């Protein structure tokens, strides 16, 4: 394990489908994702995203290695068995560094209670995490009832299962399933979000007519917003529509920031905010958000692309090329990687190499406007006059079409590379009238460096991005949960109660049950233990258990009882946990302690 692994970090591995049918895979995947989303609601708990967690699905890799790869302290494993109208869910938490299970549970429930089960499981997991790793303020509920129709919910899970495969065939299947969910429950917010997401996928990939796809995406996003204006996914989709369809940088920024305010553990939204900072030139802030996204989703190809893009925009071309090559190795069909890697080659004077590289792009993923633009720029920068004139003419013709947004952008870049600022800004006026969203991406690109010294450049930059910068609200520091006087009183009462009543002798003692016994809210007890007493719940309770064990072990009357038997008498319910905490507390094994004190 890395020494700098943060304590309050967890990865939820895909729950194993024990139902005996691959057709039920959508359900076990869905339960996993719901638990990830529930835990992600807890402030100061870093939860690895679905993409990186699901990378390990059906891979037999030791837990320690997985935790090291994801840089997390805890791993949650589980299984799901669905039979008729009943569901059995098992879950177990593993402390990765020592590779021991510190909690496990099994639930047998009616399927109709699925949301209550998810809430119960998520709350228990959150409780056990703070008992093991430190203070977390946990809401009373992490999962609400999302629909009265279990059938609608199952259609939703099936739809999301297909959409997560990220291909046109499965995306269309997902749309059909989302529509079935909405037919059963017209107020199911998550299905509207899913439909909006699916249509934005078709819009961005241009696998549907752009206007039609974006209109559908916006309509479904509007409907989702009317049902739940505080849904992080809704604001993320609004950010996409605002940027790619309305060409409104300001509105995109407001929605993207709202999305991460509502759900900080949202890698796609963190990346989108980073992108907005990159193109507006605020690289330090972009880096901060990219680091958050990478922490949450370290194995994502999208995260890798944005890291490479960040280096490209910083004109660190060698680092960018290395990361782009890594991305292509993982996915040879990554369209943005082909395009921006070509830009890197152009910026480093490798014009012929850029043309050769672009020629290797798989035909099925070629976007004609992108290829035409890069080829034109390559020949212009290469000073290949005949070819430059040929492709520039084609580019200029293509740019006259109102919906040819790539061509609009590349024509501006072509004028910039030919060092013709008057023509560049004249064309820019025309492109802005066409609401050409691609300009937002490319205007500040390094390929336009030739015109950046022109005084008109900054004027248009402010016009395109509405303001020189956009800012995040400073989060105010929360006051302590308890004032000093109250904390002192609670501390005295807690220590007296634990010493006199010995609740630690109950093996399944939890923070919540102890809080109930001393009549304090669990969040306040958690804060008191960690912030005032400097110990997490397990350290606090196991200290008393170890002291109790020492007394038993040194009493000759107990010489006939094994050490692990005495540990169980002291409240421990696991040999591994006992040995781990004993060594941590005393610096020696139980046998060494007994030998030293006998």
N, C-alpha and C positions, 0 to 999 in steps of 0.2 A: 504493500500500500504506500501511497505517497504520504510524506510526513505532513503535508499541508492540506489534507482532506478535511473539509469543514464538517463539523459534527452533525449539523442539522441538514443532512442531505440524504436522499433516498431515491432508489430506482425501483419501480414496480415492474417486474418481469411479466411477460404474457402468461396469464393463468392457463394451465393445461386443460384442454378439453377432455373430460373423462366420460363424455356422454355416449361414446361408441359410434359416433357418426360425424364425418367431416362436415356435414351440412349444418351442424350445430356450432361450428367453429366461430361463426359470427357472434355467438352469445358469449363465449368465454373471452374473446377479444374485446367485446363491448363492455363486459364487466371490468376488465383490466383498465380500459380507457376511462370508464366512469370513476374508478378509484383514483387514477392519476389526476383527473380533473378536480375531484373533491379535495384531495390533499394539496393540490396547487393553490387552493383558496386560502391556505394558512400562511399568514405573514411570517417571513423569516425562515420558512422551510423551503429548501430548494428541491424540487421534484424533477427528475429527469423526464424529458418529453417522451411522447409515444414513439416517435420515429427512432430515437436512439435505444429505447428499451426494447422495442420490437425487433431490432437488429439481431437480438440473441434468441429469437423464437426458433425452437426446434434445434438449437445448437447446444451440444453438450460441453459447456465450458465451465470450469470451476468458478464458484461464486467470487472468490478472491480476485480472479482475473477480470471478471465482469466489473466488479466494483472499482478496480484500478483503472480500467478503461473509461468508466463513466465518472470517476473521481467522486464516489459517494461513500458514506460511512455505513449505510444500511441497505439491505436488499429485501424486498418483499416477494415471496414466491407464493403460488397458490394453485388451486384447481377448481373446476366447475363441473358439476354433473347435473344435467337437465333431464328430467324424466316426467313426461305428462305435465302436470301442473305443480310439480315440486322441484326445488333446486337445492343442491348441497354445494356449499362453498367452503373450502378450506384455505387458510392463510397462515403463513409463518414469517416472522421477522428474523433476519440474520444479521448479526454484528460482523461485518466483513473482515475486519482486521484479525480478529481471533477465530473467525469462521465458526461461531456458535449461535444456535437458535435461542433467542431470549424471550420469545413469545409465539404461541400457536393457538389456533382456535378453529372450530368447525361449526357451521350453521346448517340446519335443515329447516327450510321454510317453504311456504306456499309461494308460487310465482307471483301471485297477485300482490304480495308484499315486497316486491323487488326493490322499490325505492327506500323503504324502511331498512331493508337488509344492507343496501349500499351505504346508507347513512350510518348505521350501527357499526359496520366494518370499518368505514373511514374514520369514525370518531375513536374507535378502539385502537386502530393503528396509530393515529395521531397521539393518543394518550401514551401508548407504549414508547413512541419515539421521544416524547418529552421526558418520560421517566428515565430513559436511557441516555439522552443526549443534551438535555437542557431545556430551558423555559421556552414554551410556545404558548401564545394566547389563542385558544381554540374556541370557535363559535359553538353555540348550542347545537346547531345542525350544519352539516356540510353538503348534504344532498336533500333537495326538496322533491316533492311529488310533481313530476313533469307532465303527467297525463293520467286520466282515469282509464284509458284504454291500453291494456297490456298488449293487445294485437298491434295497435299503432306504434307502441314502443319497440316491439319486435321488428316491425317493418323499418323503423328508424335505425336500429342496430344493424340490420342486414344492409341497408343503404350505405351506412357509414363504412361498413366492412368492405363493400365493393369500391366506394369512392377512394378509400385509402390505397387502392392498388394503382391509382394515378395513370390510367390509360383511357382512351375514348370509349371503348366498349363497356368497361365497368362503370365509367362515369354516367353513361346513358342508362345502364341498369339501375344505378343509384337514383337517378332522377325519377324513374318509374316507381321505385320503392318509397322514396320520399313522398311522392304524390299519393300513394296508397295510405301512407301514415296520416297525411293531412285529410284525406277523405274520411278517415275514421275519427280524427280529432283535428278540426279546423283551427284550433288554437295551440297546436304543438310548435312552440317557438323553434326548437332545435331542428325540426324538419325544414322549416322555412330558411333557416341559416344554411342548412345542407344544400338546399336547392340553389340558393344564391351563390354559394361557393362553387357548386358544380357548373353553373352557367358562367361564372367568372373564369373558370378553367377553360371552358370552350371559347370564351372571348379572347383571353390572353394568347391561347395557342392558335387562334383563328381557325379552329375546326368547325366553327359555325359563323355565319355572317356576323361581323363585329357589332353592328347596331342592334341586331335582334338579341344577341347573347347578353350584351350589357344592359339592355332594357329589362330583360327578364331578371337578371341579377339584381338590378336596382329595385324592381317591383317586389321581389321576395325579401330583400333587405328591409325595405320600407315596412312590409307587413310584420317582419320579425321585430323591428324597432317598436312598432305600435303595441306589440304584445309584451316586450321586455326592453325598455330603453337602457337598462343597465347590463346588457349582455355584451361581454368583451368581443365575442365573435362578430356581432352585428357592427360594432364600431370599426373592427378590422376590415370588414367587407365594405363599409362606407368609405374607408380610407382608400381602398383599391379603386372603387368606382370614381371617387373624387379625383384621383390621380390619373388613372388610365383612360377614363372616359370624359370627365369634365375638364381635365387639364387644370385642376385647381390645386395648387400646391398647399395653399393655406388651409383649405378644408381637409385635405388629406392629412396634414400635420395634426390638426385638432382631433380628428377621429383616431389616428394612430396613437397619439398620446393618451387619449381617453381609454383606449383598449388596454394599454399596459398599466394604466392606473387601476383599472378594474381587475386585471389579471397579470401581475408581474411575471409569472411563470408561463409566458406565452411567446415562444421563440419566433414564430412568424411575425408577430407584431413588433417584437424587439428588433428584428431584422429590417422591418419596414421603416421603423423610426430611424435606424442607423442609415438606411439608404437615403432618407430625406436629409439627414445631417450631412452625409457625404456630398450630395449634389448641391447643397447650399454652402458647402465649404467649411463646416464645423467638424473637423476631423477628430478632435479630442472627444467630443460628445458621441460621435459615431462609433469610436473605438469602445467607449464604455458600454454602449448597447450591444455591440457585436460580442463583447466579452460575456455579457449576461446571456445572450443567445447561445453562445458556444458552451457555457457552463451547463445550460439546461439541455441542449441538444448537440452534444459533441460529435456525434456520428452522422449528422444530417448532411446530405450532399448540398442542400440549399445553404446551410451555414458555411460550408466550405467555399461555395461560390462567392458569398458575400465577403468572406475574409480575403479571398483573392482580389475581388473587385475593389476593396478598400486599399489594398497595396497598389493596384493599378492607378487609382485616383490620386494616391500619394506620390505617383511617379516612381515607385519602387518596383520597377518592371521585372527584375530577376526573381524577387520573392513572389510576385504575382504569377509569373510563368511556372514556377515550381508548384504552386498550389493549383493552378489550372490544369497542369499535367496530372496531378494527383486526382483531381475531379474527373478528368476524362478517363483515367484508368478505372475509376469506380463506375462511371456511366458514360460510355462512348456516344450516347445520344443526347447529351446535354447541350441544348441549343445556345443558351447565353454564354456558356464556356467557350464554344467555338468562336463566337463573335468577339468577345472581349479579349480572348487570347490573340486573335488576329490584330486587334488594336495594339496590344503590347508589342507584337512583332513590327508593326508599322512605326511605333514610337521609338523603337531601337534600331530603325533603319534597315530592318530585314524584310524588304518589300517583296522580293521573289519568294522568300520563305513563307510570307503571309499568303501569297497567292497559291502556293503549293499546298499549304495547310488547309486553306479553304476548299481546295479541290478534293480533299479527302473527306470532307463532311458528308455523312450518309445522306443520299438523295432524299430519303423519306422525311428528313427533318429540316431540309433547306427551306428558309423563308426567302422567296425571290428578292424582295426589297432589300433585305439585309445583305444578301450576297452581292447584289448589284452595287450597293453603296460601298462595301468594303473593297471590291475590285476597282471601282472608280478611284477611291482614295489611294489605293496602292499604286496605280499607274500615275496619278497626279504627283504623289510624293517621289516616285521613281524618276520623274521627268521623262517618262516615255510618251512623247507628245502625241503620236498617232493614236495609240491605245487610250491615252487619257482623254483625248477629244471624243473618241468613239463612245466610251462608257459615260463620259460626262453628258453627252447629248442624250443618251438613253435615260440617264438619271433625271435630267431636266424635264424630259417628256413625261416620265413616270410621276414626277412631283406635281404635275398639273392636275392630277386626279385628287379630288378633295379628301378621299379616304386613304391615300397612300402615305401614311404617317411616317413610315421608315424613310421613304424617299424625301419627304419634307425635311427631315432631320439631316439626312446625308447630303442634301443639296447645300444646306447651310455650312456643313463641315467641309464640303468640297470647295466652296468659295473661300472659306477660312484657310484651307491648305494651299490654295492658289494665291493667298495673300491679296484677296480682293474684298476688303472690308465694306466698301460701299455697296457692292452687289450682295454681300452676305447679309447686311442689315436691312437692305431693301427687301430681300426675299423673306427675312425673318418677320417683317411686318405682315406679309401675305400669309405666312404659315400660322401666325398667331390668330389671325382672323378665322382660320380653318379649325381652331381649337385643337391644334396638333399636340397631343399629349407626349409624344416621344421627345419633343423638344425639351420638356422638363428634365428628362434623363440625360440628354446629350449636350445641352447648352454649355455646361461648365466642364465638359470632357477635355482631357489634355490635348486631344487632336485639334481643339479650337484655340490652342495657345497663341496662334499667329494673330488673332484679333483681340486678345485680352487686354492689350495696352491701349486700344482705341477707347476714348472716353464714352462712346456709345455702349460699350460692352456692359459697364456697371449699371447704366440706366436700364438696359433691357433685363439685366439679371434681377434687379429689384422689381421690375414689372412682372417677370415670369414667376418669381417666388413671393410676390406681394409685399415682402418685407425682407430686410437683410438677414434676419435670423428668426427662428421661432424658439420659444422657451418653454421649459417645463416648470410647473409650479414647485417651489421648494417645499418639501414635506417637513412639517413641523414635528419636532421631537415630542413623543408622547410623555405625559407626566408619569411618575412611578405609580404602580397600582395601589401602593400603600404609602401613607406618609410615615415619617420616621418613628413617631410615637406609637402609632398603630402597629407598625412592623415589629417594634421591640416587644410590645405586649403579646402579639401573636407568636413571636419566636419563643418567648418564655413559656407560654401556654403549650406550644407544640412539644418542646423538649420535655416539659413536665409530664405531659400525657404519654409520650412514647416511652419514657423511662418507667413510669408507674404502671401503665396498662399493657405494655409490651405487645402492641399490635403487629410488630414485625414478625412475631411467631406464626402468623397466618401466612402460608406460602403464597396465596394469590392476592395478597394485599396490593391494592392499586392506589395511585395518587388520588383518584376520585373518592374511593372509599375512605381513605384517611382524611381527606378534606371534609367529608360528611361527618366523620366522628369528631373532628375538632371544630366543626361548624364554621368553615371558611370556604369561599368559592374556589374550585379547583385551579382557576387561572391565578388567583392570588396566592394560593399555596405554592404553585409552581414558581411564581415570581419570587416569593419569600425564600424558598430553598436555594434557588440559583443565584439571585441577585444579592441577597443579604447574607446567606449562610455559605455560599460558594460551593454547593454540591447539588448534583441532580438528584432526583428522587431515589433512584436505585443506589447511588453512592451513600445517600443519607440512611436509608433503611438497612442496606447491607453492612454498614458500619456497626449498627446495633446487633445484627445477626452474628457478625464475626466476634464481637465482644462476648456475646452470649455463648457462642461455640467455645471460645477460649476457657470460660468458666467450666463448662461441661467437660471439656477435654482434659483439664487439669485436676478434675475431681476423681480420686481413685475409685469411687463408687461406680464410675462409668467406664472403667477400663475394659469391661467385657463388650462394650458397644463399639462398632467400627467408626472410623472417622467420618465416613459419608453418612452413617446413621446419625451421628451427632449433628452433622450439618443439616440433615432433614429435621431433626428436633429443634434446630435453631431458626427454622423458617425457610431455609433454602429448598428448592424443589428441582435443582439441576446440579449434577456433579461438576459440570464444566463451569457454570456460573459461580459456584462456590469456590472452586480452585482459582478461577480468574480473579475474583474480587479479593480472596485471601492473600494472594501473591501481590496484588496491587496495593492492599492496605498495609501489609506487614513486611513485604520485601522477601518473603520466604514461603515455602510450601507448608501445608499443615503438618506433614511429617517432620520437617525441619524445625518447626515451632515446638512441636511436642518434645522432640529430642533435646532441644536447647533448654526447655523449661522443666524437664523431668529430673 
